[in-house]
Amino acid sequence: MNDRPSDPVDEQVRRGAFLLLDKPRGPSSHQVTAWARDLLGVEVAGHAGTLDPNVSGVLWVGVGPALKLLPLVLEFPKRYVASVVFHGEVADPDLARVLTEFTGPIYQLPPVRSAVRRERRVRTIHRLTLVELAPPRALLDLVADSGTYVRTLAVDLGEALGVGAHMEELRRVGNGPFDERRAVALTVLADAVAARAAGDPSRLLALLHPIDEVWREFPAVVVRDGAASALAHGAGLASGGILSVPRPFARGARVALVGRSGELIATGVARYDSRDLASVRHGWVVEETRVFVDPARFPPLWHRSGASAAPTEPPNGR
C-alpha cells in the first residue's frame, strides 16, 4: 500500500483479501484487475475466471496471500445469463428437448481464438433453463463448470436444432456461492479509496473479502501440530497427522488443511475418499499444493545429520 500509518485496510491486505467486482463490457479482465490494483496501491493483483471484453459480470480479484487461493476460486461453478440468437424457427418442444440433452456432462472444443490448447474436454452443465423465448432470441439461465465456453455452447445448441445460432450477449451473475448482488463497480471501489484517503477506511474495508470466505467453502482437514509444521515446510499429509474431518469429500477434491486454531496452513488435493483416510498406513493422503503460512513460524520438528534427515518426532505426529 502507499506510505501511511497502518490501518485496518493495510492489515486486511497483508492477511490476503478478495474484491468481488462487477466487470463492465468493454475492458478485458486483465485491464479491470490492473485498475483495481492501482486503486488499492498494491504491487500485484490477480483475477480468477477470465471474462471476454464484451462480457460483463462477477470477477474475483485477489491481493496479497489471496493470490494463492485463486485456483480454488476457479473450482466454483459459474452462473450465467445468455442471450442466444437462433438463425431459424425453433419450436418450443424442440428447444426444451435440446436444453435437457445439454444438461449434464458435455464435450467441448475451445474456440479458435481461445488462450488454451484446442483439445476436446468434458465440462458439466449443472443447469440450463429457458427464461424467455422471443424469436429469434432465447434468454437462458445456466450454471456450468469453470472453463465452460458458453459461446461454444450457444453454437452447439443451434447445430443440435438444425438452424444454427450464436451468442448475442453474456453476463456472469454468480461464481459459486457469491452472486452479482455482492459485486461492486469500479466506481464504487474508487469512491471507497477516496473516502479512505479522507480518513474513513470503513467503506474500503467493507469491500475486501477475507480469504476465509473462500477456503471455508471447501472441505477441511484439521491437522495435528506436527503435521502443521511439516505442511508449512512443503510436505504432504499422512493419515497420522489428521485430527478430524468435519465433512466428507471424495478423492481428487481440493481441501483446506487447517491447524487446531482454525488457521489455514495449506491447500491440497485428496488422494483418497475421506472415509478411507484412517485405513491408509503409508504415504500421503493429501498432496500439499499451496502453503499459506510463513514457514519460519513453524520450526521443523526434525534436524539433518549429514545427508539424512533425522526427525525429533514424526512430522505428522502429535
C-alpha positions in Angstrom: 0.0 0.0 0.0 1.0 3.7 -0.1 3.2 5.0 2.7 0.8 5.8 5.5 0.3 4.6 9.1 -1.1 1.1 9.3 -4.9 0.9 9.3 -7.4 -2.0 9.0 -7.2 -1.9 5.2 -3.4 -2.5 5.3 -3.8 -5.3 7.8 -6.5 -7.0 5.7 -4.4 -6.8 2.6 -1.5 -8.2 4.5 -3.6 -11.2 5.5 -5.0 -11.5 2.0 -8.2 -10.2 0.5 -10.6 -10.5 -2.4 -12.6 -7.9 -4.3 -15.8 -9.1 -5.9 -16.0 -6.7 -8.9 -18.8 -6.2 -11.4 -16.8 -6.1 -14.7 -18.4 -3.8 -17.3 -18.5 -4.6 -21.0 -15.5 -3.2 -22.9 -12.3 -3.7 -21.0 -10.5 -7.0 -20.6 -10.4 -8.8 -17.2 -6.7 -8.1 -17.1 -7.4 -4.3 -17.5 -10.1 -4.3 -14.8 -7.7 -6.1 -12.5 -4.9 -3.6 -13.2 -7.3 -0.7 -12.4 -8.2 -2.3 -9.1 -4.5 -2.9 -8.3 -3.7 0.7 -8.9 -6.7 2.0 -6.9 -5.6 -0.1 -4.0 -2.0 0.9 -4.4 -0.7 -2.7 -4.3 2.1 -4.1 -6.5 0.3 -7.3 -7.6 -3.3 -8.4 -8.1 -4.7 -11.3 -10.0 -8.1 -12.4 -11.2 -9.9 -15.8 -11.4 -12.2 -16.8 -14.3 -11.4 -14.6 -17.3 -14.3 -12.8 -18.9 -14.1 -11.7 -22.5 -14.0 -7.9 -23.1 -17.7 -7.9 -24.3 -18.9 -10.0 -21.3 -19.9 -8.4 -18.0 -20.4 -9.7 -14.5 -18.8 -11.1 -11.4 -15.0 -11.1 -11.4 -12.9 -12.2 -8.4 -9.7 -10.1 -7.9 -7.2 -11.2 -5.2 -4.4 -9.3 -3.5 -1.7 -10.4 -1.0 -1.9 -14.1 0.1 -5.3 -14.3 -1.6 -3.4 -14.7 -4.9 -2.6 -18.3 -3.8 -6.3 -19.0 -3.4 -7.3 -18.0 -7.0 -7.1 -21.7 -8.1 -9.7 -22.5 -5.5 -12.0 -19.8 -6.8 -11.6 -21.4 -10.3 -13.2 -24.5 -8.8 -16.5 -22.8 -8.2 -19.3 -23.4 -10.8 -20.3 -20.3 -12.7 -23.8 -19.0 -13.3 -24.6 -17.0 -16.5 -27.5 -15.4 -18.2 -27.0 -15.6 -22.0 -28.9 -14.2 -24.9 -28.8 -16.6 -27.8 -30.0 -15.8 -31.4 -31.2 -18.7 -33.5 -30.8 -18.5 -37.3 -34.2 -20.1 -38.0 -37.5 -21.0 -36.5 -37.4 -23.1 -33.3 -40.4 -24.9 -31.8 -40.8 -24.7 -28.0 -40.8 -28.5 -27.6 -37.6 -28.9 -29.7 -35.8 -26.2 -27.6 -36.9 -27.8 -24.3 -35.7 -31.2 -25.5 -32.3 -29.8 -26.6 -31.8 -27.9 -23.4 -32.4 -31.1 -21.4 -30.0 -33.0 -23.7 -27.3 -30.5 -23.0 -27.7 -30.6 -19.2 -25.0 -32.8 -17.7 -21.5 -33.7 -19.0 -20.8 -32.4 -22.5 -17.8 -32.4 -24.8 -16.4 -29.0 -25.8 -13.7 -27.9 -28.1 -12.3 -24.4 -27.1 -12.8 -21.7 -29.7 -10.1 -21.0 -32.3 -9.2 -17.7 -30.6 -9.1 -19.1 -27.1 -5.9 -18.8 -25.0 -5.7 -22.6 -24.3 -4.8 -25.6 -26.3 -7.6 -26.8 -28.5 -8.3 -30.2 -27.1 -11.7 -31.8 -26.7 -12.7 -31.9 -23.0 -15.6 -32.6 -20.7 -17.5 -29.9 -18.9 -20.7 -30.3 -16.8 -23.7 -28.1 -17.4 -25.4 -28.3 -14.0 -28.5 -26.3 -15.0 -29.7 -25.0 -18.4 -33.2 -23.4 -18.4 -35.2 -21.1 -20.6 -36.0 -17.8 -19.1 -37.8 -16.2 -22.1 -38.3 -17.0 -25.8 -38.9 -14.1 -28.1 -37.9 -15.4 -31.6 -35.3 -15.4 -32.8 -33.8 -14.8 -29.4 -33.8 -17.0 -26.3 -32.7 -15.9 -22.8 -31.0 -18.8 -21.0 -30.0 -19.2 -17.4 -27.2 -21.7 -16.9 -24.8 -23.0 -14.2 -21.7 -24.7 -15.6 -18.3 -25.9 -14.6 -15.4 -23.4 -14.6 -13.8 -23.3 -18.0 -17.1 -23.9 -19.9 -17.2 -21.9 -23.2 -20.8 -20.5 -23.3 -20.3 -19.0 -26.7 -19.4 -22.5 -28.0 -22.5 -23.9 -26.1 -24.7 -21.5 -28.0 -23.3 -22.6 -31.3 -23.8 -26.3 -30.4 -27.4 -25.7 -29.4 -28.1 -24.2 -32.8 -26.5 -27.1 -34.5 -28.5 -29.6 -32.5 -31.7 -27.8 -33.5 -30.6 -27.7 -37.1 -30.9 -24.0 -37.5 -27.6 -22.5 -36.3 -27.2 -20.0 -33.5 -24.8 -17.5 -31.9 -24.5 -15.9 -28.5 -25.5 -12.2 -28.6 -24.8 -11.2 -25.1 -23.5 -12.8 -21.9 -23.3 -11.9 -18.2 -21.8 -13.9 -15.4 -24.2 -13.4 -12.5 -22.7 -15.9 -10.0 -19.5 -17.5 -9.0 -20.0 -20.4 -6.6 -22.0 -19.1 -3.6 -21.3 -15.4 -4.5 -23.6 -13.6 -6.8 -23.9 -10.2 -8.6 -25.7 -8.7 -5.7 -22.4 -8.6 -3.7 -20.3 -7.4 -6.7 -19.3 -3.7 -6.9 -18.5 -1.5 -9.8 -15.0 0.1 -10.2 -16.6 3.5 -9.4 -17.7 2.2 -6.0 -14.2 1.0 -5.4 -12.8 4.4 -6.4 -15.2 6.2 -4.1 -14.2 3.9 -1.2 -10.5 4.6 -1.9 -11.2 8.3 -1.9 -13.0 8.0 1.4 -10.1 6.2 2.9 -7.7 8.9 1.8 -10.0 11.4 3.6 -9.7 9.4 6.8 -12.5 6.9 6.6 -11.2 3.4 5.8 -14.5 1.6 6.7 -16.0 1.7 3.2 -13.0 0.2 1.6 -12.6 -2.4 4.3 -16.2 -3.5 3.7 -15.3 -4.3 0.1 -12.4 -6.5 1.0 -13.5 -10.1 1.4 -11.2 -12.1 3.8 -9.7 -15.3 2.4 -11.7 -17.3 4.9 -14.8 -16.6 2.8 -13.3 -18.7 0.0 -11.5 -21.6 1.7 -14.3 -22.3 4.1 -16.5 -23.2 1.1 -14.2 -26.3 0.6 -13.9 -29.4 2.8 -11.3 -29.1 5.5 -8.9 -31.4 7.3 -7.9 -30.4 10.8 -4.3 -31.4 11.4 -2.1 -32.0 14.4 0.7 -29.6 15.4 3.4 -31.8 14.0 1.6 -32.1 10.7 1.1 -28.4 10.5 4.8 -27.9 10.8 5.5 -30.4 8.1 2.9 -28.9 5.8 4.4 -25.4 6.3 7.7 -26.7 5.1 6.2 -28.3 1.9 5.4 -31.9 3.0 2.2 -33.7 2.2 -0.2 -35.0 4.8 -0.1 -38.6 6.2 -3.2 -40.1 7.9 -1.5 -39.9 11.3 -1.4 -36.2 11.1 -5.2 -35.8 11.0 -7.2 -34.7 14.0 -10.6 -34.5 12.3 -12.5 -34.3 9.1 -15.6 -32.0 9.6 -17.4 -33.1 6.4 -16.8 -35.8 3.8 -15.1 -35.4 0.5 -14.2 -37.6 -2.5 -10.8 -38.5 -3.9 -9.5 -35.7 -6.1 -11.2 -32.9 -4.1 -9.4 -29.8 -3.2 -9.2 -29.5 0.6 -8.2 -26.9 3.1 -5.6 -28.1 5.6 -6.3 -26.3 8.9 -4.4 -26.1 12.2 -6.0 -26.6 15.7 -6.7 -22.9 16.0 -8.6 -22.8 12.7 -5.7 -21.2 10.7 -5.4 -22.2 7.1 -2.0 -23.9 6.7 -2.1 -25.1 3.2 -4.4 -26.4 0.5 -4.1 -29.7 -1.2 -5.7 -32.5 -3.3 -7.1 -35.6 -1.6 -5.6 -38.9 -2.8 -8.4 -40.9 -1.1 -12.1 -40.5 -0.2 -12.4 -39.1 3.3 -14.0 -42.4 4.6 -10.8 -44.3 3.6 -8.2 -42.0 5.3 -8.0 -43.8 8.6 -7.1 -47.1 6.8 -4.1 -45.6 4.9 -0.9 -46.6 6.7 1.8 -45.4 4.3 2.3 -42.3 2.2 0.5 -39.0 1.8 -3.3 -38.9 1.9 -3.4 -35.3 0.8 -0.8 -33.8 -1.6 0.0 -30.3 -0.5 -0.2 -27.8 -3.3 -0.1 -24.3 -1.7 1.4 -23.1 1.6 -0.3 -20.1 3.2 1.8 -19.6 6.4 5.3 -18.3 6.9 7.4 -21.5 7.5 9.5 -19.5 9.9 6.6 -19.6 12.3 6.7 -23.4 12.3 10.1 -24.6 13.3 10.8 -28.0 11.7 10.4 -30.9 14.2 13.4 -32.7 12.7 17.0 -32.0 12.1 19.5 -33.0 9.5 22.6 -35.1 10.2 24.9 -35.4 7.3 22.8 -36.2 4.2 19.9 -37.8 6.0 17.1 -36.3 7.9 16.5 -37.4 11.5 13.1 -36.4 12.9 13.0 -35.5 16.5 9.3 -36.5 16.4 7.2 -37.7 13.5 6.4 -34.7 11.3 2.8 -35.8 11.0 2.6 -37.0 14.6 1.2 -35.4 17.7 
